[in-house]
Amino acid sequence: YAEGVEALNTGDAFYAGKKFREAEIALTQYDWSSKASLMLSYSEYSRSAYSNAIFELERHIENYPADNNLDYAHYLIAMCYYEQILDEKKDLEPLLKAKKKFEFIMENYPDTDYATDSRFKIDLIIDQLAAKEMSVARFYMKTEKWIPALNRLKIVVNEYDTTVFVEEALHRLVEVYYRLGLEDEAKQAASILGYNYKAGDWYKKSYKVFNKKYKPKKIVKGDEMGLIRRKIKGLFN
């Protein structure tokens, strides 16, 4: 076990995992063998072997149901999925699996730091899901498939109205409706945008659809990460 900790500290997570696996087999006390199992899982996570880490963490949860660190094990599974979220153009599966696991943590461990961080991560995931819908909507608009674009934009407005993408979605609705000759619907979407975001750049762009005045600008969004390594330090001892 000590050799595994030393290997992790020197950056050799593969060798650390090998040593923690040996330690788990050799150690007879429940607390120490469960610690070794969890450190093995963390070693796999730290070298970005996410599938291996998820396998080991699920095995850990099944083999050590009395472990005091089960909340952390579930959180680390969620982070394995979360770390595989690259951008809105990639596969949805890691997004949805991460979201489901973070929701599990919030429901079952509500008073932990992991629940607090899970709430934050879910907000980021919802932003990513909205970004995915916007990416598809933009593609449909680019290829002039107006009805599929309209459907995707409505999903953003109706299901992801707390994200930064709702302003753009409303503006794109204005564009699509106007392009289809549905001027009343375009004006309705523009009025909703104006009522909620009158000072925003997307409203100015919608105003330009009708009045040809404002130049477009761009919006950005941020990102953040949490408390894995802080927790794992407690298992070093």
VEXDRENLUM-920293 format. One line per field, with one value per residue (C-alpha): residue in one letter; residue number from 0; x, y, z. Coordinates in pm, whole numbers, plus 32768, in hexadecimal, padded with zeros to 4 digits. Example, Ala and Ser with C-alpha at 12.3 -4.5 7.8 and 13.67 -1.06 7.14 Angstrom:
<sites>
type: (a|s)
seq: (0|1)
X: (84CE|8557)
Y: (7E3E|7F96)
Z: (830C|82CA)
</sites>
This chain:
<sites>
type: (y|a|e|g|v|e|a|l|n|t|g|d|a|f|y|a|g|k|k|f|r|e|a|e|i|a|l|t|q|y|d|w|s|s|k|a|s|l|m|l|s|y|s|e|y|s|r|s|a|y|s|n|a|i|f|e|l|e|r|h|i|e|n|y|p|a|d|n|n|l|d|y|a|h|y|l|i|a|m|c|y|y|e|q|i|l|d|e|k|k|d|l|e|p|l|l|k|a|k|k|k|f|e|f|i|m|e|n|y|p|d|t|d|y|a|t|d|s|r|f|k|i|d|l|i|i|d|q|l|a|a|k|e|m|s|v|a|r|f|y|m|k|t|e|k|w|i|p|a|l|n|r|l|k|i|v|v|n|e|y|d|t|t|v|f|v|e|e|a|l|h|r|l|v|e|v|y|y|r|l|g|l|e|d|e|a|k|q|a|a|s|i|l|g|y|n|y|k|a|g|d|w|y|k|k|s|y|k|v|f|n|k|k|y|k|p|k|k|i|v|k|g|d|e|m|g|l|i|r|r|k|i|k|g|l|f|n)
seq: (0|1|2|3|4|5|6|7|8|9|10|11|12|13|14|15|16|17|18|19|20|21|22|23|24|25|26|27|28|29|30|31|32|33|34|35|36|37|38|39|40|41|42|43|44|45|46|47|48|49|50|51|52|53|54|55|56|57|58|59|60|61|62|63|64|65|66|67|68|69|70|71|72|73|74|75|76|77|78|79|80|81|82|83|84|85|86|87|88|89|90|91|92|93|94|95|96|97|98|99|100|101|102|103|104|105|106|107|108|109|110|111|112|113|114|115|116|117|118|119|120|121|122|123|124|125|126|127|128|129|130|131|132|133|134|135|136|137|138|139|140|141|142|143|144|145|146|147|148|149|150|151|152|153|154|155|156|157|158|159|160|161|162|163|164|165|166|167|168|169|170|171|172|173|174|175|176|177|178|179|180|181|182|183|184|185|186|187|188|189|190|191|192|193|194|195|196|197|198|199|200|201|202|203|204|205|206|207|208|209|210|211|212|213|214|215|216|217|218|219|220|221|222|223|224|225|226|227|228|229|230|231|232|233|234|235|236)
X: (8000|811B|81C5|8082|8069|81D4|819C|806B|8131|823F|813F|814C|7FD8|7FF4|80F2|802A|7EF5|7FBB|8033|7EDB|7E4C|7F55|7F0F|7D98|7DD7|7EDE|7E38|7D3D|7CA5|7B68|7BC4|7D1A|7CAB|7B8E|7C83|7D69|7C43|7BDE|7D45|7D5C|7C27|7CB9|7DFE|7D3C|7C7E|7DB9|7E53|7D0E|7CBC|7B50|7AB5|7BA4|7B5D|79E2|7A08|7ADE|79F7|78C2|797B|79DF|7876|7804|7922|7932|77CA|782C|7942|7925|79A0|7885|7815|796F|7966|781E|78A6|79DD|7906|7848|7990|7A0B|78DF|7901|7A6F|7A09|792C|79FA|790D|77A9|77F2|7858|778A|7672|76A2|77AF|76E0|75A8|765E|7717|75D3|7523|763F|7658|74E0|750B|7610|7531|7412|74D4|75E8|7542|7611|7769|7861|7824|76B5|7717|780B|7711|7616|771C|7780|7614|75F1|771F|7692|7544|7607|76B3|7569|74E2|7622|75EE|748E|750B|7623|752A|743A|7550|75A8|743E|7431|7573|74E3|7395|72CE|71EF|70EE|71F0|72AB|716A|712E|728D|7272|7126|71CD|72CF|71C5|70D9|71C9|730A|7280|7371|74A8|7570|74F3|7387|73D0|7472|735B|7253|7315|733B|71C4|7194|727A|71D5|7070|70C6|716C|7032|6F5A|6EBA|6EEC|6DF3|6EA6|6FF5|6F79|6EF1|7043|70EF|7002|704E|71C1|7198|70C8|71C9|7313|72DA|743E|74D8|7591|74A3|737F|7442|7479|7305|72BC|73A1|72C9|71AF|7274|73CC|748A|7568|76A7|76C0|779E|77F1|77B1|7890|7866|7947|79AE|7A2D|7AA6|7A90|7B0C|7B91|7CFD|7CA9|7BE3|7CDE|7DF0|7D31|7D61|7EDA|7EF3)
Y: (8000|80F1|80A2|80F7|8246|8293|823C|831E|843C|8415|840D|829B|824C|8107|8072|8101|8048|7F04|7F30|7F8A|7E53|7D80|7E33|7DF4|7C7F|7C71|7D4A|7C8F|7DAF|7E33|7FA1|7F78|7E96|7F86|80A9|7FEF|7FA6|8113|8184|808D|8131|828A|821E|81B7|8300|83D0|8339|8379|8206|8259|810E|8051|8144|811B|7FA0|7FA9|80A0|7FD0|7E9F|7F66|7FCB|7E61|7DC9|7ECF|7F37|7FA7|808E|81EF|8279|81FD|8362|83A9|826B|82D6|8436|83B0|82E3|8420|84D6|83BF|83FF|8577|8578|84D5|85FD|86A7|879B|87BD|8710|85C6|849D|84E6|83A3|8421|855C|8499|8396|84A6|8564|842C|83DB|853F|853A|83EF|8493|85BF|84D9|83E0|84BA|8613|869F|8656|8729|8637|869C|880B|87D3|86F0|880E|88E7|87D3|8792|8902|88DF|879F|8846|895C|8851|87AB|88FC|8939|87EA|884D|89A0|88FD|881A|893E|8A0E|88ED|88CE|8A44|8A39|8924|89DD|88CA|89C4|88E2|8800|893C|89CA|888D|8895|8A06|89CB|88BE|89BC|8AC2|89CF|88E1|89A8|8B02|8B37|8B14|8C1D|8B8F|8BF7|8D55|8CCF|8BCE|8CE0|8DAC|8C7E|8C45|8DA9|8D61|8C16|8C94|8DC9|8CF0|8C18|8D4D|8D25|8E8E|8E8D|8D66|8E11|8F4D|8E82|8DD9|8F2C|8FC5|8EAB|8EE2|905A|903A|8F5A|8FC7|9121|9192|9058|9036|8F24|9014|9110|9002|8FB4|9124|911C|900A|9108|924E|91F2|92BD|9209|9140|8FEB|8FA0|8E5F|8DCD|8CE5|8BFC|8B78|8A32|89AD|8870|87E4|8720|85C9|85E8|868C|8557|8458|84EC|8465|8305|8329|82F8)
Z: (8000|805A|7F0F|7E5D|7F0F|7EBC|7D4D|7D3F|7DD9|7CCF|7BB5|7B5E|7B78|7AB4|7BA9|7CCC|7C55|7C40|7DA7|7E2F|7D87|7E36|7F7E|7F66|7F40|8051|815A|8231|82F5|8251|8277|81D8|80BC|8068|806F|7F80|7E9B|7E92|7E58|7D37|7CA2|7CD5|7C30|7AFA|7B00|7B28|79EE|792D|790E|794D|78E1|79C7|7AE2|7ABE|7ABC|7BF9|7CA6|7C5F|7CDF|7E14|7E5B|7E39|7F06|801C|8069|81C9|8154|81DD|8092|7FB3|7F74|7EE7|7E13|7D74|7D42|7C97|7BA8|7B52|7B17|7A32|7953|797D|7914|77CC|776E|7661|75B8|7543|73F6|7496|750E|7606|76CE|77C4|77FE|7856|792C|79EC|7A24|7AA3|7B94|7C1A|7C55|7D11|7DF0|7E38|7E95|7F69|7FFF|800F|812F|809C|7FDA|7EBA|7EAB|7EA4|7D8A|7CD8|7CC9|7C23|7B30|7AD0|7A77|7992|78FB|78B6|7808|7738|76DF|7673|75AE|7501|7497|741F|7358|72A7|726F|71D4|70ED|707B|7040|6F78|6E9E|6E8A|6F38|6FE5|7090|713C|71A2|7230|72FE|7392|73EA|7499|756E|75E4|7631|76E1|7793|77C4|780B|792F|7853|779E|7654|7678|75F5|74B9|748F|7499|739D|72B7|72D1|7258|7131|70D5|70F8|7029|6F21|6F0F|6EE3|703B|709E|71BF|7260|7223|72CE|73F2|7428|740A|7509|7601|75C6|75F0|772D|77D7|773A|76A7|76EE|7657|750F|7494|74AE|73DE|72D9|72D5|72B1|7181|70E1|70C9|70B8|7029|712D|722A|71F3|729A|73C6|747B|75D7|76A2|77C9|78DC|797E|7ACD|7B86|7CEB|7E16|7DB2|7E16|7F61|7FC4|7F4C|8027|8154|80D3|80C5|823C)
</sites>
